[in-house]
Amino acid sequence: MPKAPLSDPDADRPDARFDAAFASALRMKARLTGVRPHRAFARVEFTPAMLARATVLPLVLCGLLWHYREHLYGFWQACMTFWAVRLELPLALLPGPHGRTMFMPLASLGPAEAAGGTAPWLILGGSVLAYALSYRLRRAAYPLRFPLRIVCVILVVSVLVFWLWPGLFPRNSAQHGEQLLSMGWALILASPGMLGMGYFLMHQNLLKMLGNTALLLLFLALMVPHQVVLHVLILSKLSLLFMPLLYFVFGAIFDALVFVALYAWVVSNVPVQTTL
């Protein structure tokens, strides 16, 4: 009868299995040595022309934005007036960015709210109920727990400040609109500098780069006045107690997220070969 082959007594040792797996990984690495890493991890060599472009373009664009800022403010006022008339929102001459006065839609605290009506109680009760229900969210809805709780906490704090320190709570949306316009203008003015630290350093046609930058700035310029109108519309239809929520959730944070999304869109249009 043929004899059974002798087995290696060291093959079943844990360190022997580890050595075999490590040797297999080394062989795989040797075969894939010529594969380039993802372009996000690739090193980019900056030429003097690229550095000059990333420095000069932001300065020129910021200079143009600053020079034509009054035209931008006039465009914003025209947009807000256009929608305020059609949505039947009250207009008032209010302070805008850099002390410039302009006509803006205005939402004020209603007489019932000022006298302590039912609106604060409804907002407080709904916020507490929604916060309690957030603990029952499971599976796919689980990530909504924390944003929902943040919204509820902001609304509860708004109602408490309105009750306990009524002098601290604004009676209209004048300051809210001014801050939205100021933050929007600051984001537009800072956008060329932020693009200069990333997008302007990529290998791409200059005209296409300027075109994408113009589209990004145009979107922001259109968004800011419509954001003000939308906030005033919500406050006039619901309650002025939602103003802190709109400020923290759909104010500066929202503007920053919009810029990140637009920047991702611009960079995603860069051909793969330009970053290799």
MIVEXTOR-903635 format. One line per field, with one value per residue (C-alpha): z, y, x; residue in three letters; residue number from 1. Coordinates in nm, 3 decimals, always signed. Layout:
zz (Z,...)
yy (Y,...)
xx (X,...)
res (ALA,...)
n (NUM,...)
//
This chain:
zz (+0.000,-0.080,+0.219,+0.307,+0.247,+0.555,+0.672,+0.797,+1.175,+1.175,+0.916,+1.173,+1.405,+1.428,+1.344,+1.038,+0.911,+0.968,+0.780,+0.487,+0.474,+0.503,+0.223,+0.005,+0.075,-0.019,-0.349,-0.421,-0.342,-0.579,-0.861,-0.798,-0.748,-1.083,-1.005,-0.928,-0.611,-0.629,-0.756,-0.421,-0.265,-0.553,-0.512,-0.734,-0.850,-0.847,-1.120,-1.088,-1.338,-1.125,-0.808,-0.988,-1.116,-0.769,-0.630,-0.900,-0.987,-0.632,-0.597,-0.929,-0.864,-0.511,-0.645,-0.907,-0.652,-0.417,-0.695,-0.817,-0.476,-0.505,-0.826,-0.643,-0.358,-0.610,-0.775,-0.436,-0.353,-0.691,-0.631,-0.279,-0.389,-0.684,-0.465,-0.170,-0.391,-0.541,-0.209,-0.033,+0.220,+0.392,+0.274,+0.493,+0.447,+0.659,+0.710,+0.487,+0.447,+0.521,+0.654,+0.319,+0.354,+0.119,+0.092,+0.232,+0.325,+0.695,+0.931,+1.269,+1.589,+1.575,+1.838,+1.964,+2.009,+2.177,+2.424,+2.496,+2.268,+2.193,+1.932,+2.187,+2.367,+2.044,+1.944,+2.289,+2.306,+1.953,+2.015,+2.335,+2.165,+1.864,+2.094,+2.279,+1.953,+1.831,+2.068,+1.874,+1.541,+1.430,+1.137,+0.831,+1.022,+1.302,+1.158,+1.180,+1.558,+1.621,+1.365,+1.495,+1.852,+1.757,+1.593,+1.900,+2.142,+1.939,+1.934,+2.308,+2.389,+2.160,+2.347,+2.689,+2.595,+2.458,+2.789,+3.042,+2.870,+2.624,+2.583,+2.428,+2.162,+1.848,+1.749,+1.374,+1.119,+1.036,+1.200,+1.071,+0.710,+0.751,+0.889,+0.606,+0.348,+0.531,+0.564,+0.201,+0.088,+0.305,+0.150,-0.204,-0.132,+0.027,-0.248,-0.488,-0.206,-0.115,-0.480,-0.505,-0.238,-0.436,-0.767,-0.920,-0.854,-1.091,-1.450,-1.645,-1.922,-1.785,-1.969,-1.846,-1.494,-1.507,-1.649,-1.367,-1.113,-1.264,-1.245,-0.880,-0.789,-0.990,-0.801,-0.466,-0.579,-0.676,-0.363,-0.101,-0.176,-0.232,+0.098,+0.273,+0.104,+0.192,+0.558,+0.586,+0.416,+0.664,+0.961,+0.845,+0.781,+1.093,+1.379,+1.453,+1.711,+1.424,+1.349,+1.565,+1.397,+1.050,+1.152,+1.294,+1.057,+0.732,+0.778,+0.773,+0.809,+0.513,+0.305,+0.382,+0.280,-0.045,-0.121,-0.046,-0.283,-0.557,-0.506,-0.536,-0.859,-1.003,-0.910,-1.034,-1.382,-1.386,-1.619,-1.449,-1.656,-1.513,-1.163,-1.255)
yy (+0.000,+0.353,+0.552,+0.875,+1.187,+1.323,+1.659,+1.945,+1.959,+2.337,+2.423,+2.454,+2.687,+3.041,+3.210,+2.985,+3.085,+3.452,+3.414,+3.254,+3.533,+3.800,+3.641,+3.636,+4.007,+4.085,+3.900,+4.094,+4.423,+4.334,+4.276,+4.605,+4.826,+4.995,+5.095,+5.467,+5.573,+5.760,+6.115,+6.249,+6.109,+6.189,+6.460,+6.764,+6.960,+7.332,+7.537,+7.913,+7.980,+7.788,+7.971,+8.306,+8.222,+8.113,+8.445,+8.694,+8.564,+8.593,+8.944,+9.056,+8.896,+9.036,+9.380,+9.361,+9.244,+9.528,+9.786,+9.677,+9.604,+9.890,+9.737,+9.406,+9.573,+9.741,+9.405,+9.250,+9.529,+9.487,+9.111,+9.155,+9.429,+9.220,+8.923,+9.129,+9.300,+8.973,+8.785,+9.081,+9.117,+9.456,+9.659,+9.887,+10.097,+9.905,+9.907,+9.669,+9.570,+9.839,+10.078,+10.104,+10.141,+9.947,+9.838,+9.488,+9.270,+9.277,+9.033,+9.160,+9.003,+8.966,+9.126,+8.787,+8.669,+8.993,+8.951,+8.590,+8.401,+8.031,+8.024,+7.997,+7.717,+7.527,+7.562,+7.454,+7.156,+7.044,+7.071,+6.866,+6.603,+6.582,+6.552,+6.262,+6.091,+6.113,+5.828,+5.599,+5.646,+5.326,+5.184,+5.411,+5.705,+5.684,+5.957,+6.203,+6.184,+6.437,+6.705,+6.678,+6.726,+7.028,+7.189,+7.115,+7.259,+7.582,+7.627,+7.560,+7.810,+8.067,+8.035,+8.052,+8.365,+8.521,+8.451,+8.517,+8.797,+8.957,+9.261,+9.046,+8.897,+9.114,+9.238,+9.221,+9.065,+9.383,+9.272,+8.917,+9.037,+9.264,+8.977,+8.746,+9.004,+9.077,+8.709,+8.648,+8.936,+8.810,+8.463,+8.603,+8.822,+8.530,+8.280,+8.378,+8.337,+7.994,+7.891,+8.013,+7.765,+7.468,+7.504,+7.763,+7.534,+7.266,+7.215,+7.346,+7.591,+7.945,+8.048,+7.743,+7.807,+8.168,+8.054,+7.806,+8.070,+8.317,+8.060,+7.990,+8.360,+8.416,+8.138,+8.290,+8.638,+8.505,+8.292,+8.565,+8.795,+8.500,+8.355,+8.677,+8.675,+8.309,+8.366,+8.664,+8.468,+8.181,+8.417,+8.609,+8.293,+8.101,+8.295,+8.522,+8.262,+8.056,+8.328,+8.178,+7.841,+7.995,+8.188,+7.892,+7.616,+7.803,+8.101,+8.104,+7.724,+7.672,+7.926,+7.743,+7.410,+7.563,+7.685,+7.337,+7.182,+7.434,+7.382,+7.005,+7.058,+7.281,+7.043,+6.738,+6.891,+6.891,+6.614,+6.328,+6.388,+6.739,+6.607,+6.321)
xx (+0.000,+0.128,+0.236,+0.054,+0.263,+0.424,+0.279,+0.491,+0.445,+0.518,+0.252,-0.028,+0.161,+0.006,+0.334,+0.376,+0.032,+0.118,+0.448,+0.268,+0.007,+0.277,+0.479,+0.168,+0.110,+0.471,+0.430,+0.111,+0.286,+0.570,+0.320,+0.137,+0.441,+0.389,+0.026,-0.007,-0.191,-0.519,-0.469,-0.594,-0.276,-0.044,+0.216,+0.172,+0.472,+0.393,+0.554,+0.622,+0.343,+0.091,+0.195,+0.173,-0.174,-0.291,-0.166,-0.262,-0.610,-0.753,-0.612,-0.759,-1.098,-1.120,-1.029,-1.304,-1.560,-1.472,-1.481,-1.825,-1.976,-2.227,-2.362,-2.399,-2.589,-2.818,-2.886,-2.966,-3.209,-3.382,-3.420,-3.559,-3.798,-3.919,-4.013,-4.140,-4.398,-4.517,-4.523,-4.688,-4.410,-4.365,-4.066,-3.857,-3.546,-3.296,-2.918,-2.728,-2.362,-2.102,-2.367,-2.546,-2.923,-3.147,-3.508,-3.550,-3.850,-3.928,-4.099,-4.216,-4.339,-4.715,-4.939,-5.052,-4.693,-4.589,-4.875,-4.776,-5.013,-5.029,-4.748,-4.462,-4.644,-4.703,-4.338,-4.219,-4.454,-4.375,-4.001,-4.017,-4.232,-4.000,-3.698,-3.863,-3.960,-3.600,-3.513,-3.745,-3.569,-3.400,-3.207,-3.209,-3.358,-3.101,-2.869,-3.161,-3.162,-2.889,-2.993,-3.349,-3.232,-3.023,-3.328,-3.540,-3.284,-3.252,-3.629,-3.663,-3.387,-3.555,-3.884,-3.716,-3.521,-3.841,-4.018,-3.743,-3.549,-3.794,-3.572,-3.298,-3.524,-3.552,-3.897,-3.834,-3.599,-3.404,-3.079,-3.127,-3.149,-2.847,-2.639,-2.740,-2.634,-2.307,-2.219,-2.308,-2.089,-1.802,-1.832,-1.833,-1.531,-1.340,-1.425,-1.140,-0.887,-1.021,-1.018,-0.660,-0.552,-0.680,-0.858,-0.626,-0.328,-0.456,-0.347,-0.646,-0.720,-0.725,-1.042,-1.232,-1.107,-1.228,-1.562,-1.619,-1.520,-1.765,-2.045,-1.964,-1.966,-2.285,-2.462,-2.363,-2.466,-2.810,-2.848,-2.795,-3.095,-3.327,-3.210,-3.314,-3.655,-3.712,-3.622,-3.856,-4.134,-4.095,-4.085,-4.391,-4.594,-4.486,-4.332,-4.040,-3.933,-3.790,-3.534,-3.250,-3.308,-3.284,-2.974,-2.780,-2.897,-2.965,-2.735,-2.355,-2.327,-2.558,-2.361,-2.036,-2.188,-2.311,-1.959,-1.818,-2.072,-1.991,-1.618,-1.666,-1.861,-1.588,-1.306,-1.497,-1.493,-1.114,-0.987,-0.806,-0.495,-0.449,-0.382,-0.151)
res (MET,PRO,LYS,ALA,PRO,LEU,SER,ASP,PRO,ASP,ALA,ASP,ARG,PRO,ASP,ALA,ARG,PHE,ASP,ALA,ALA,PHE,ALA,SER,ALA,LEU,ARG,MET,LYS,ALA,ARG,LEU,THR,GLY,VAL,ARG,PRO,HIS,ARG,ALA,PHE,ALA,ARG,VAL,GLU,PHE,THR,PRO,ALA,MET,LEU,ALA,ARG,ALA,THR,VAL,LEU,PRO,LEU,VAL,LEU,CYS,GLY,LEU,LEU,TRP,HIS,TYR,ARG,GLU,HIS,LEU,TYR,GLY,PHE,TRP,GLN,ALA,CYS,MET,THR,PHE,TRP,ALA,VAL,ARG,LEU,GLU,LEU,PRO,LEU,ALA,LEU,LEU,PRO,GLY,PRO,HIS,GLY,ARG,THR,MET,PHE,MET,PRO,LEU,ALA,SER,LEU,GLY,PRO,ALA,GLU,ALA,ALA,GLY,GLY,THR,ALA,PRO,TRP,LEU,ILE,LEU,GLY,GLY,SER,VAL,LEU,ALA,TYR,ALA,LEU,SER,TYR,ARG,LEU,ARG,ARG,ALA,ALA,TYR,PRO,LEU,ARG,PHE,PRO,LEU,ARG,ILE,VAL,CYS,VAL,ILE,LEU,VAL,VAL,SER,VAL,LEU,VAL,PHE,TRP,LEU,TRP,PRO,GLY,LEU,PHE,PRO,ARG,ASN,SER,ALA,GLN,HIS,GLY,GLU,GLN,LEU,LEU,SER,MET,GLY,TRP,ALA,LEU,ILE,LEU,ALA,SER,PRO,GLY,MET,LEU,GLY,MET,GLY,TYR,PHE,LEU,MET,HIS,GLN,ASN,LEU,LEU,LYS,MET,LEU,GLY,ASN,THR,ALA,LEU,LEU,LEU,LEU,PHE,LEU,ALA,LEU,MET,VAL,PRO,HIS,GLN,VAL,VAL,LEU,HIS,VAL,LEU,ILE,LEU,SER,LYS,LEU,SER,LEU,LEU,PHE,MET,PRO,LEU,LEU,TYR,PHE,VAL,PHE,GLY,ALA,ILE,PHE,ASP,ALA,LEU,VAL,PHE,VAL,ALA,LEU,TYR,ALA,TRP,VAL,VAL,SER,ASN,VAL,PRO,VAL,GLN,THR,THR,LEU)
n (1,2,3,4,5,6,7,8,9,10,11,12,13,14,15,16,17,18,19,20,21,22,23,24,25,26,27,28,29,30,31,32,33,34,35,36,37,38,39,40,41,42,43,44,45,46,47,48,49,50,51,52,53,54,55,56,57,58,59,60,61,62,63,64,65,66,67,68,69,70,71,72,73,74,75,76,77,78,79,80,81,82,83,84,85,86,87,88,89,90,91,92,93,94,95,96,97,98,99,100,101,102,103,104,105,106,107,108,109,110,111,112,113,114,115,116,117,118,119,120,121,122,123,124,125,126,127,128,129,130,131,132,133,134,135,136,137,138,139,140,141,142,143,144,145,146,147,148,149,150,151,152,153,154,155,156,157,158,159,160,161,162,163,164,165,166,167,168,169,170,171,172,173,174,175,176,177,178,179,180,181,182,183,184,185,186,187,188,189,190,191,192,193,194,195,196,197,198,199,200,201,202,203,204,205,206,207,208,209,210,211,212,213,214,215,216,217,218,219,220,221,222,223,224,225,226,227,228,229,230,231,232,233,234,235,236,237,238,239,240,241,242,243,244,245,246,247,248,249,250,251,252,253,254,255,256,257,258,259,260,261,262,263,264,265,266,267,268,269,270,271,272,273,274,275,276)
//
